[in-house]
Every structure is written in C-alpha cells, then in structure tokens.
C-alpha cells in the first residue's frame, strides 16, 4: 500500500500535513477532536472523512453545510487518486500518495486528467481544470470569474510559488476577439512592474487553453470589502485612493491608461497593500495625446465609474478618464454608493453627461470639508476641469489625508 497523506495548501496552516491511517478513518473539520483540524469558521465541525476501503482511500462528505468538492465537483463520496484537490469552502487540501515509482504517479495523473471513473454515480463530469496541470501550474481552486476568463489559484510546480492563473474561456473554439484582448492584457501587464500593479509573469497555451500567470494576492477586492462594510472611513478611502493613483501615475509614465478602474479591479492584501488588476481594456497613449476609442468593442467599461467622454464613443479618452473613474470609486468608498445609479442605460448615460454628482457632505455626516471639493473636481464633466495627471490627483489626496488625520479627535486618556 502506498503511503498517503493530506496537505493543507492555503491559509494560516498552509503546509501542514496529516498522514492517513492504513485502516480506519481520518475526520477533517473544525471540531478540536477531528484528526485534521481546520481553523476556519465556514468549515463544518466534522466536514468530511477519508477511509481506507477496497484497496484505496475514499473521501465522504459528512453532510457539511458548504459541501465537499473534489477537483471542483461536489461529491458525496469518491475514490481518491494522487494529486486530487479537495476544497472545503475556503480551504484547499491536496491528496498525496508517496509511491516508490515516479512513473506510476505520472500515469495516475494522466489518467485523472483524461478520464475519471464515476464513484457509484456520485461524480459528475464537468469541464473543470481543478486538480489538473497546465504546463507547470497545478490548478487548486477558483478565485474569480469574469465575462471572458476564469481566475484560478494555482501552484508553480517548479518552485512551489502560489500564483493566480487567468484562463480564457472557450467553447468548441476560442473567441478570437477575446483572445486578442487577452494577449493585449499580457503585453500591457508585462510592461508595468510596480508595487501597486498586479505583476504578470507569463502567458501560455496548452491544447487550445490560453492562460496568464500572475501575482497571487492573499486578500479581497475592494468590491468585496464594500459589499461587506457598506462604506469605508475617510482615512481608509484616501489611503486606497493614493495607492491606486500611484499605480496610474506609473502607468501614465509608460504612456498607458487603464480605462476600467472600479472596485472590482482593485485588490487589497491582508497587509493593506493595494494593487490594480485587469488590464484588458488598457490602452497605450501615443505621445500623451488622446486615443480614439470608437472601434467596435473598445471603450467598454462599467457605467458607474465611466467618465462622460468614455461613455460617448465619439470622443477620445486619455489619463483624465482614469482620474474620473478613481474619483467615482472613492466616492463610493466614502458614502457607500456610486455617484450615479440610475435605472436604465439611457437614463444612466444622461445622468453621467448632464447631472452633477450628489454632494458628499449631504450623504456623509461630519465629512471633512476639504474632501468634497477634491472629489467634485475629479468628477467634473469636462476633462480639462479635472486634475490633469495622476500625479496631481495623488498629491491632492495626500494633502487631504494629512488634513483628515490632523483633524481627528485625540483619544481620551483612560480613567
């Protein structure tokens, strides 16, 4: 019998391993009496168990709240094979068999990739990459999904580094328009090496599946944080805005504008580091002049954060469109809602083009009086009325942060 174990892939206990018994069972869950304890609230008390049966290790779901996923598919029970990835909500585990023959490992892995036997009808066949290897990246879990791509958490098998793997969706054939945007995202991202921009490593293709490997951020998107908290403090909002402005400042120095700044494309690590991502709409400026975006498929963003000139496809956009989008994003951070939220596209477009954004002071009690004029300037209808460069906007935000910090009431001494 091959020696088998379970390894925790991510979280605070990443790298912890539990050897599986040759007989009996191994219970995995949150309860302290479990054989493998997972310190995550979303994991059930006794989430699942692994038992030796009929010459193999089998995994069983114990009626957990969030289910047990094997290589991305929810199961009741299934036979485990070397390299399988087990997902218990936010925790990823890996099943490992230590065989004396490396050849047998590779044969088993290939067998899993090509065809997986049903476990008494409990294992459904779906197009899932989890547990498979693309080039030298082992896919561990899904961490996000967009219109044209899925984003996976993966491990570089060469050095053990955790990466984000953005994989282009495909049907029977690859959508050529999406592929060109995908390739452009890699080309643009590879030019931008900055602490506040998600780093892009490489692009690859395996049997018609295109992917980009990128820096993995252990944290949340600004959109997820706003969904949970509603709005942020003025200091927190300004700190995020300053870091995004620094990213735009560097991109502008490389003659690149983002064109899709919004909370969903701003990632915040657990350490508070801010990074912008999703450069699929980024555009290279030529001699710092406006770039026409009237071609089909370009100029597409999210209406809540789009400047008037970007909404109107007959107009050009430059770095000042990014300033507007960052201003709209910060507006939402400060008060919990974007400047405009009309029902219907045409009413939305009309509001962006003609209506002034509601005064922040009316939406946020006791807001520092210096904040609204800066946000109002960033949200000006005409580009020439806004801050003209990301540097100018960053400097204004830094002065605001200093003013807000100084105005904060001093903490009262303890009695």
C-alpha positions as CSV (number, residue, x, y, z in Angstrom):
1,X,0.0,0.0,0.0
2,X,1.3,3.5,-0.9
3,X,1.7,5.9,1.9
4,X,-0.9,8.6,1.7
5,X,-1.4,12.0,3.3
6,X,-3.4,15.2,3.2
7,X,-1.6,18.6,2.9
8,X,-3.2,21.9,3.6
9,X,-2.5,24.2,0.6
10,X,-3.5,27.6,1.8
11,X,-4.5,29.7,4.8
12,X,-2.7,30.1,8.1
13,X,-1.9,26.4,8.3
14,X,-0.5,26.1,4.8
15,X,2.0,23.2,4.5
16,X,0.6,21.2,7.5
17,X,0.3,17.5,6.6
18,X,-1.7,14.7,8.1
19,X,-0.7,11.1,7.3
20,X,-3.7,8.9,6.6
21,X,-4.0,5.6,8.5
22,X,-3.8,2.3,6.7
23,X,-7.0,1.3,8.3
24,X,-9.8,3.3,10.0
25,X,-10.7,6.8,9.1
26,X,-9.4,10.4,9.3
27,X,-12.1,13.0,10.2
28,X,-11.5,16.6,8.9
29,X,-13.3,19.6,10.3
30,X,-13.4,22.5,12.7
31,X,-14.1,20.5,15.9
32,X,-11.0,20.1,18.1
33,X,-11.5,16.3,18.3
34,X,-11.0,15.9,14.5
35,X,-8.0,14.1,13.2
36,X,-7.2,17.2,11.0
37,X,-8.4,20.4,12.5
38,X,-9.1,23.4,10.1
39,X,-9.4,26.7,11.9
40,X,-11.9,28.3,9.5
41,X,-15.4,29.2,10.5
42,X,-17.0,28.2,7.2
43,X,-15.8,24.6,7.6
44,X,-18.3,22.3,9.3
45,X,-17.5,20.8,12.7
46,X,-17.0,17.4,11.1
47,X,-16.9,18.3,7.4
48,X,-15.7,15.1,5.8
49,X,-13.8,11.9,6.4
50,X,-11.3,9.8,4.5
51,X,-11.5,6.0,4.9
52,X,-9.4,3.1,3.6
53,X,-11.8,0.8,1.6
54,X,-11.3,-1.8,-1.1
55,X,-7.6,-1.1,-1.5
56,X,-7.9,2.6,-1.8
57,X,-8.6,5.8,0.1
58,X,-12.2,7.1,-0.2
59,X,-13.5,10.6,0.8
60,X,-17.0,11.0,2.2
61,X,-18.9,14.3,2.8
62,X,-20.4,14.3,6.3
63,X,-23.5,16.3,5.4
64,X,-21.5,19.6,5.6
65,X,-23.1,23.0,5.1
66,X,-20.9,24.1,2.2
67,X,-20.2,20.7,0.6
68,X,-17.0,18.8,-0.2
69,X,-15.5,19.5,-3.7
70,X,-13.2,17.1,-5.4
71,X,-11.3,18.7,-8.3
72,X,-14.1,21.4,-8.4
73,X,-17.0,19.0,-8.3
74,X,-19.3,18.5,-5.3
75,X,-19.4,14.9,-4.2
76,X,-21.0,12.6,-1.6
77,X,-18.2,10.1,-1.9
78,X,-15.4,9.4,-4.3
79,X,-12.2,7.3,-4.6
80,X,-9.1,9.4,-4.2
81,X,-6.1,9.4,-6.7
82,X,-2.7,11.0,-6.2
83,X,-2.8,14.8,-6.9
84,X,-6.5,15.2,-6.2
85,X,-7.6,18.7,-4.9
86,X,-10.2,18.8,-2.1
87,X,-12.0,22.1,-1.4
88,X,-13.9,22.7,1.8
89,X,-15.3,26.2,1.1
90,X,-12.3,28.5,1.6
91,X,-9.8,25.7,2.5
92,X,-7.9,23.8,-0.2
93,X,-6.3,20.4,0.6
94,X,-4.2,18.1,-1.6
95,X,-4.2,14.3,-1.6
96,X,-0.7,12.8,-1.9
97,X,0.4,9.2,-2.4
98,X,4.1,8.6,-1.8
99,X,4.8,5.8,-4.3
100,X,8.2,4.3,-4.9
101,X,7.7,4.7,-8.7
102,X,7.6,8.3,-10.1
103,X,6.3,6.7,-13.3
104,X,3.2,5.4,-11.6
105,X,2.5,8.9,-10.3
106,X,2.6,10.4,-13.8
107,X,0.4,7.6,-15.2
108,X,-2.2,8.2,-12.5
109,X,-2.2,11.9,-13.0
110,X,-2.7,11.5,-16.8
111,X,-5.5,9.1,-16.1
112,X,-7.2,11.6,-13.9
113,X,-6.9,14.4,-16.5
114,X,-8.2,12.4,-19.4
115,X,-11.0,10.4,-17.8
116,X,-12.3,10.0,-14.3
117,X,-14.3,6.9,-13.3
118,X,-17.7,7.5,-11.6
119,X,-17.9,6.6,-7.9
120,X,-21.2,4.9,-7.9
121,X,-22.8,7.7,-9.8
122,X,-21.7,10.4,-7.3
123,X,-19.0,12.0,-9.5
124,X,-20.3,14.2,-12.3
125,X,-18.3,15.0,-15.4
126,X,-17.8,18.7,-16.0
127,X,-15.2,20.9,-17.8
128,X,-13.1,21.6,-14.7
129,X,-9.4,22.4,-14.5
130,X,-9.1,21.9,-10.8
131,X,-6.5,19.2,-10.0
132,X,-5.0,19.4,-13.5
133,X,-1.7,20.8,-14.6
134,X,-1.4,23.5,-17.2
135,X,2.2,23.5,-18.4
136,X,3.9,23.6,-14.9
137,X,1.0,25.1,-12.9
138,X,-1.2,22.9,-10.8
139,X,-4.7,24.3,-10.6
140,X,-6.0,24.4,-7.0
141,X,-9.3,26.4,-6.8
142,X,-11.4,29.0,-8.5
143,X,-11.0,32.5,-7.1
144,X,-12.9,34.7,-9.6
145,X,-14.8,34.8,-12.8
146,X,-15.3,37.5,-15.5
147,X,-17.0,37.7,-18.8
148,X,-14.2,36.2,-20.8
149,X,-12.0,34.3,-18.2
150,X,-11.9,32.3,-15.1
151,X,-9.2,33.1,-12.4
152,X,-7.8,30.1,-10.5
153,X,-5.4,29.8,-7.6
154,X,-2.5,27.6,-8.8
155,X,0.9,26.4,-7.7
156,X,4.0,26.6,-9.8
157,X,5.4,23.1,-9.6
158,X,8.9,24.3,-10.3
159,X,9.3,26.3,-7.1
160,X,6.1,25.9,-5.1
161,X,5.0,29.6,-5.6
162,X,1.3,30.3,-5.4
163,X,0.0,32.3,-8.4
164,X,-3.2,33.5,-9.9
165,X,-3.9,31.8,-13.2
166,X,-6.3,33.6,-15.6
167,X,-7.7,31.2,-18.1
168,X,-9.5,32.3,-21.2
169,X,-13.0,30.7,-21.5
170,X,-13.7,28.7,-24.6
171,X,-16.4,26.7,-26.2
172,X,-15.7,24.5,-29.2
173,X,-13.4,27.2,-30.5
174,X,-11.6,30.2,-28.9
175,X,-13.3,33.6,-29.4
176,X,-10.7,35.5,-31.5
177,X,-11.8,38.9,-30.2
178,X,-11.4,37.8,-26.6
179,X,-8.1,36.1,-27.4
180,X,-6.7,39.4,-28.8
181,X,-7.8,41.3,-25.7
182,X,-6.3,38.5,-23.6
183,X,-3.0,38.8,-25.5
184,X,-3.1,42.6,-25.1
185,X,-3.6,42.3,-21.4
186,X,-0.4,40.2,-21.1
187,X,1.5,42.6,-23.3
188,X,0.4,45.6,-21.3
189,X,0.9,44.0,-17.9
190,X,4.4,42.8,-18.7
191,X,5.4,46.4,-19.2
192,X,4.2,47.5,-15.8
193,X,6.4,46.5,-12.9
194,X,5.1,48.5,-9.9
195,X,4.2,47.7,-6.3
196,X,0.6,48.8,-6.8
197,X,0.0,46.9,-10.1
198,X,-0.5,43.1,-10.1
199,X,2.6,41.6,-11.6
200,X,2.2,39.5,-14.7
201,X,4.6,36.5,-15.1
202,X,4.0,34.6,-18.3
203,X,1.4,33.6,-21.0
204,X,0.9,30.1,-22.2
205,X,-1.3,27.7,-24.2
206,X,-1.9,24.0,-23.7
207,X,-4.1,22.2,-26.3
208,X,-6.1,25.4,-27.1
209,X,-6.4,26.6,-23.5
210,X,-4.8,30.0,-23.1
211,X,-3.7,31.3,-19.7
212,X,-1.8,34.1,-18.0
213,X,0.0,33.5,-14.7
214,X,0.0,36.5,-12.4
215,X,0.9,37.5,-8.9
216,X,-1.5,36.0,-6.3
217,X,-2.9,38.5,-3.8
218,X,-4.0,37.0,-0.4
219,X,-6.8,39.3,0.3
220,X,-10.1,40.7,-1.2
221,X,-11.2,43.0,-3.9
222,X,-12.4,46.5,-2.9
223,X,-15.8,45.5,-4.2
224,X,-16.0,42.6,-1.7
225,X,-15.0,44.9,1.1
226,X,-17.6,47.4,0.2
227,X,-20.2,44.7,-0.1
228,X,-19.4,43.6,3.5
229,X,-18.8,47.0,5.1
230,X,-21.1,49.3,3.1
231,X,-18.6,52.2,3.2
232,X,-15.1,53.0,4.5
233,X,-13.7,55.7,6.7
234,X,-12.3,58.8,5.1
235,X,-8.8,57.8,6.1
236,X,-9.2,54.3,4.7
237,X,-10.7,55.6,1.4
238,X,-7.9,58.1,1.0
239,X,-5.1,55.5,1.6
240,X,-6.6,53.3,-1.0
241,X,-7.0,56.2,-3.5
242,X,-3.4,57.2,-3.0
243,X,-2.1,53.8,-3.8
244,X,-4.3,53.5,-6.9
245,X,-3.2,56.9,-8.0
246,X,0.5,55.8,-7.7
247,X,-0.3,52.9,-10.0
248,X,-1.9,55.1,-12.5
249,X,1.0,57.6,-12.2
250,X,3.4,54.9,-13.1
251,X,1.3,53.5,-15.9
252,X,0.9,57.1,-17.3
253,X,4.7,57.4,-17.2
254,X,4.8,54.4,-19.5
255,X,2.1,56.0,-21.7
256,X,-0.6,53.6,-20.7
257,X,-4.1,54.3,-19.3
258,X,-6.2,51.7,-17.6
259,X,-9.8,52.6,-18.7
260,X,-11.5,50.3,-16.3
261,X,-10.7,51.5,-12.8
262,X,-13.5,50.2,-10.4
263,X,-13.7,48.5,-7.0
264,X,-13.8,45.1,-8.6
265,X,-10.4,45.7,-10.3
266,X,-8.7,46.9,-7.1
267,X,-7.3,44.2,-4.8
268,X,-6.3,44.7,-1.2
269,X,-4.0,42.3,0.6
270,X,-4.3,41.3,4.2
271,X,-1.4,43.7,4.9
272,X,-3.3,46.6,3.3
273,X,-1.3,46.7,0.1
274,X,-3.4,47.9,-2.9
275,X,-3.0,46.6,-6.4
276,X,-4.9,47.3,-9.6
277,X,-5.6,44.4,-12.0
278,X,-7.4,43.6,-15.2
279,X,-5.5,45.4,-17.9
280,X,-7.7,44.0,-20.7
281,X,-9.0,47.5,-21.6
282,X,-5.7,49.3,-21.1
283,X,-4.6,51.5,-23.9
284,X,-1.2,52.8,-24.9
285,X,-1.1,56.5,-25.4
286,X,0.9,58.0,-28.3
287,X,2.9,61.0,-27.3
288,X,0.5,61.5,-24.4
289,X,-2.4,62.6,-26.6
290,X,-6.0,61.3,-26.8
291,X,-6.7,57.9,-28.2
292,X,-9.7,57.3,-30.3
293,X,-11.9,54.5,-28.9
294,X,-14.7,54.4,-31.5
295,X,-13.7,51.0,-32.8
296,X,-16.2,48.2,-32.1
297,X,-15.6,46.5,-28.7
298,X,-13.4,49.3,-27.3
299,X,-14.3,51.9,-24.7
300,X,-16.3,49.3,-22.8
301,X,-16.2,49.7,-19.0
302,X,-18.6,49.9,-16.2
303,X,-21.1,52.8,-16.3
304,X,-21.0,53.5,-12.6
305,X,-17.3,54.6,-13.0
306,X,-17.1,55.8,-16.6
307,X,-16.3,59.4,-17.5
308,X,-18.7,61.3,-19.8
309,X,-16.1,61.2,-22.6
310,X,-15.7,57.4,-22.3
311,X,-19.5,56.9,-22.4
312,X,-19.6,58.8,-25.6
313,X,-17.9,56.6,-28.1
314,X,-17.4,59.5,-30.5
315,X,-15.0,61.1,-28.0
316,X,-11.4,60.4,-27.2
317,X,-10.1,59.4,-23.7
318,X,-6.7,60.0,-22.0
319,X,-5.4,59.8,-18.5
320,X,-8.1,62.1,-17.2
321,X,-10.7,59.3,-17.8
322,X,-8.8,57.2,-15.2
323,X,-8.9,60.1,-12.8
324,X,-12.7,60.3,-13.1
325,X,-13.0,56.5,-12.6
326,X,-10.8,56.7,-9.5
327,X,-12.9,59.7,-8.2
328,X,-16.1,57.7,-8.7
329,X,-14.6,54.7,-6.9
330,X,-13.5,56.9,-4.0
331,X,-16.9,58.5,-3.9
332,X,-18.5,55.0,-3.3
333,X,-15.9,54.2,-0.7
334,X,-16.8,57.4,1.2
335,X,-20.6,57.1,1.1
336,X,-21.4,53.5,0.2
337,X,-22.9,54.2,-3.3
338,X,-21.5,55.4,-6.6
339,X,-22.2,59.0,-7.9
340,X,-25.0,57.8,-10.2
341,X,-27.1,54.7,-10.0
342,X,-30.0,55.3,-12.5
343,X,-32.4,52.6,-13.7
344,X,-32.0,52.1,-17.5
345,X,-28.9,52.6,-19.7
346,X,-30.1,55.8,-21.3
347,X,-31.0,57.5,-18.1
348,X,-27.7,56.4,-16.7
349,X,-25.8,57.9,-19.7
350,X,-27.9,61.1,-19.4
351,X,-27.0,61.4,-15.7
352,X,-23.3,60.9,-16.3
353,X,-23.3,63.5,-19.1
354,X,-25.6,66.2,-17.6
355,X,-26.4,65.7,-13.8
356,X,-23.9,67.0,-11.2
357,X,-22.9,64.2,-8.7
358,X,-24.8,64.5,-5.4
359,X,-22.9,66.4,-2.7
360,X,-20.9,64.1,-0.5
361,X,-21.5,66.3,2.5
362,X,-25.2,65.6,2.3
363,X,-24.6,61.8,2.2
364,X,-21.9,61.6,4.9
365,X,-22.4,63.4,8.2
366,X,-19.4,65.3,9.6
367,X,-17.2,64.7,6.5
368,X,-14.1,66.8,6.5
369,X,-15.0,69.9,4.4
370,X,-11.8,69.6,2.2
371,X,-12.8,66.2,0.8
372,X,-15.8,67.1,-1.4
373,X,-14.1,69.8,-3.4
374,X,-11.3,67.4,-4.5
375,X,-13.8,64.6,-5.3
376,X,-16.1,67.1,-7.2
377,X,-13.1,68.2,-9.3
378,X,-12.2,64.6,-10.2
379,X,-15.8,64.0,-11.3
380,X,-16.0,67.1,-13.5
381,X,-17.9,66.6,-16.7
382,X,-15.2,68.2,-18.8
383,X,-11.7,66.5,-18.7
384,X,-10.0,70.0,-18.6
385,X,-11.8,70.8,-15.4
386,X,-10.4,67.7,-13.5
387,X,-6.9,67.1,-12.1
388,X,-4.8,66.8,-15.3
389,X,-2.5,63.9,-14.3
390,X,-2.5,61.1,-11.8
391,X,0.4,62.8,-10.0
392,X,-1.7,65.9,-9.4
393,X,-4.5,63.8,-8.1
394,X,-2.2,61.8,-5.8
395,X,-0.7,65.0,-4.3
396,X,-4.1,66.3,-3.6
397,X,-5.2,63.1,-1.9
398,X,-2.0,63.0,0.2
399,X,-2.7,66.6,1.4
400,X,-6.3,65.5,2.2
401,X,-5.1,62.5,4.2
402,X,-2.8,64.7,6.2
403,X,-5.6,67.2,6.9
404,X,-8.1,64.5,7.9
405,X,-5.5,62.8,10.1
406,X,-4.7,66.1,11.9
407,X,-8.4,66.9,12.4
408,X,-9.1,63.5,14.0
409,X,-10.1,64.0,17.7
410,X,-7.3,62.9,20.1
411,X,-8.1,59.7,22.1
412,X,-9.2,60.5,25.7
413,X,-6.9,59.1,28.3
414,X,-8.2,56.1,30.3
415,X,-9.7,56.9,33.7
